[in-house]
Amino acid sequence: MADESHTILLVQYNVQLGSRCYHDFEGRSLALDYLLGIYEKELKRLNPGSKSITYDIADVHGYLDQLSDVACLECALLRRAAAPPPQAFTDIRNARTSRERSKPE
């Protein structure tokens, strides 16, 4: 999957600080599936006698809006993080440093 970066979902279900929690996932799609799952559990809790419940994306947005807080953090690991900066960046930085050194004080 293209979105398999480490994802942390932070949720505060109500105004009580004790309702804060976090969930750790190996990809964005898993975090989104979890969000839909908690919404579906809430629908089942609110409609215990219903055999089937339908909803659309506006209903999901409404549920997320009523939560006290929801945040999703994603860690995109760069494979070349230790690589030197691009040549153009290095040339500009060196030119600026040379100008600063040559300024009279």
C-alpha positions as a Markdown table, in Angstrom:
| # | Residue | x | y | z |
|---|---|---|---|---|
| 1 | Met | 0.0 | 0.0 | 0.0 |
| 2 | Ala | 1.2 | 3.5 | -0.8 |
| 3 | Asp | 0.1 | 5.0 | 2.5 |
| 4 | Glu | 1.9 | 2.6 | 4.9 |
| 5 | Ser | 3.5 | 5.3 | 7.0 |
| 6 | His | 3.3 | 5.0 | 10.8 |
| 7 | Thr | 0.1 | 6.8 | 12.0 |
| 8 | Ile | -1.0 | 7.9 | 15.4 |
| 9 | Leu | -4.6 | 8.7 | 16.0 |
| 10 | Leu | -5.4 | 11.0 | 19.0 |
| 11 | Val | -9.0 | 11.1 | 20.2 |
| 12 | Gln | -10.7 | 12.9 | 23.0 |
| 13 | Tyr | -14.3 | 11.6 | 23.1 |
| 14 | Asn | -15.7 | 14.2 | 25.4 |
| 15 | Val | -14.7 | 17.2 | 27.6 |
| 16 | Gln | -13.3 | 15.0 | 30.4 |
| 17 | Leu | -9.6 | 14.8 | 30.1 |
| 18 | Gly | -9.8 | 11.1 | 31.0 |
| 19 | Ser | -11.4 | 10.4 | 27.7 |
| 20 | Arg | -8.2 | 11.2 | 25.8 |
| 21 | Cys | -6.5 | 8.3 | 24.2 |
| 22 | Tyr | -4.2 | 7.4 | 21.3 |
| 23 | His | -4.1 | 4.6 | 18.9 |
| 24 | Asp | -1.1 | 3.4 | 16.9 |
| 25 | Phe | -1.4 | 2.1 | 13.3 |
| 26 | Glu | 0.9 | 0.9 | 10.6 |
| 27 | Gly | -0.8 | 3.0 | 7.9 |
| 28 | Arg | -3.3 | 5.8 | 7.3 |
| 29 | Ser | -5.9 | 3.5 | 5.9 |
| 30 | Leu | -5.9 | 1.5 | 9.1 |
| 31 | Ala | -6.4 | 4.6 | 11.2 |
| 32 | Leu | -9.3 | 5.7 | 9.0 |
| 33 | Asp | -10.9 | 2.3 | 9.3 |
| 34 | Tyr | -10.6 | 2.5 | 13.1 |
| 35 | Leu | -12.4 | 5.9 | 13.0 |
| 36 | Leu | -15.2 | 4.5 | 11.0 |
| 37 | Gly | -15.4 | 1.5 | 13.4 |
| 38 | Ile | -15.8 | 3.7 | 16.5 |
| 39 | Tyr | -18.6 | 5.6 | 14.7 |
| 40 | Glu | -20.3 | 2.3 | 13.8 |
| 41 | Lys | -20.0 | 1.1 | 17.4 |
| 42 | Glu | -21.7 | 4.4 | 18.5 |
| 43 | Leu | -24.5 | 3.9 | 16.0 |
| 44 | Lys | -25.1 | 0.3 | 17.3 |
| 45 | Arg | -25.1 | 1.6 | 20.9 |
| 46 | Leu | -27.6 | 4.3 | 20.0 |
| 47 | Asn | -29.8 | 1.9 | 17.9 |
| 48 | Pro | -29.6 | -1.4 | 19.7 |
| 49 | Gly | -32.8 | -2.9 | 18.1 |
| 50 | Ser | -31.8 | -2.0 | 14.5 |
| 51 | Lys | -30.7 | -4.9 | 12.3 |
| 52 | Ser | -29.1 | -2.6 | 9.7 |
| 53 | Ile | -28.1 | 1.1 | 9.9 |
| 54 | Thr | -27.1 | 3.2 | 6.9 |
| 55 | Tyr | -25.1 | 6.4 | 7.0 |
| 56 | Asp | -23.2 | 8.6 | 4.6 |
| 57 | Ile | -20.0 | 10.7 | 4.9 |
| 58 | Ala | -21.9 | 13.7 | 6.2 |
| 59 | Asp | -23.1 | 11.6 | 9.2 |
| 60 | Val | -19.4 | 10.6 | 9.8 |
| 61 | His | -18.3 | 14.2 | 9.7 |
| 62 | Gly | -21.1 | 15.2 | 12.1 |
| 63 | Tyr | -19.9 | 12.5 | 14.5 |
| 64 | Leu | -16.3 | 13.6 | 14.3 |
| 65 | Asp | -17.3 | 17.2 | 14.8 |
| 66 | Gln | -19.1 | 16.4 | 18.1 |
| 67 | Leu | -15.9 | 14.8 | 19.5 |
| 68 | Ser | -13.9 | 17.1 | 21.7 |
| 69 | Asp | -10.7 | 16.5 | 19.7 |
| 70 | Val | -9.4 | 14.3 | 16.9 |
| 71 | Ala | -5.9 | 14.5 | 15.4 |
| 72 | Cys | -3.9 | 12.2 | 13.1 |
| 73 | Leu | -0.1 | 12.3 | 13.1 |
| 74 | Glu | 1.7 | 10.6 | 10.3 |
| 75 | Cys | 5.5 | 9.8 | 10.3 |
| 76 | Ala | 6.8 | 9.8 | 6.8 |
| 77 | Leu | 10.2 | 8.2 | 6.9 |
| 78 | Leu | 12.7 | 9.5 | 4.4 |
| 79 | Arg | 15.0 | 6.9 | 3.0 |
| 80 | Arg | 17.7 | 9.5 | 2.1 |
| 81 | Ala | 17.5 | 11.6 | 5.2 |
| 82 | Ala | 21.3 | 11.6 | 5.7 |
| 83 | Ala | 22.0 | 12.6 | 2.1 |
| 84 | Pro | 23.7 | 15.9 | 1.6 |
| 85 | Pro | 21.6 | 18.9 | 0.5 |
| 86 | Pro | 21.1 | 19.5 | -3.3 |
| 87 | Gln | 24.0 | 21.2 | -5.1 |
| 88 | Ala | 22.0 | 24.4 | -5.8 |
| 89 | Phe | 21.2 | 24.8 | -2.1 |
| 90 | Thr | 24.8 | 24.3 | -1.2 |
| 91 | Asp | 26.0 | 26.9 | -3.8 |
| 92 | Ile | 23.5 | 29.5 | -2.5 |
| 93 | Arg | 24.5 | 28.9 | 1.1 |
| 94 | Asn | 28.2 | 29.1 | 0.3 |
| 95 | Ala | 27.7 | 32.3 | -1.7 |
| 96 | Arg | 25.8 | 33.9 | 1.2 |
| 97 | Thr | 28.5 | 32.9 | 3.7 |
| 98 | Ser | 31.2 | 34.3 | 1.4 |
| 99 | Arg | 29.4 | 37.7 | 1.2 |
| 100 | Glu | 28.9 | 37.8 | 4.9 |
| 101 | Arg | 32.6 | 37.3 | 5.5 |
| 102 | Ser | 33.6 | 40.0 | 3.0 |
| 103 | Lys | 31.4 | 42.7 | 4.5 |
| 104 | Pro | 33.5 | 45.4 | 6.2 |
| 105 | Glu | 32.9 | 45.8 | 9.9 |
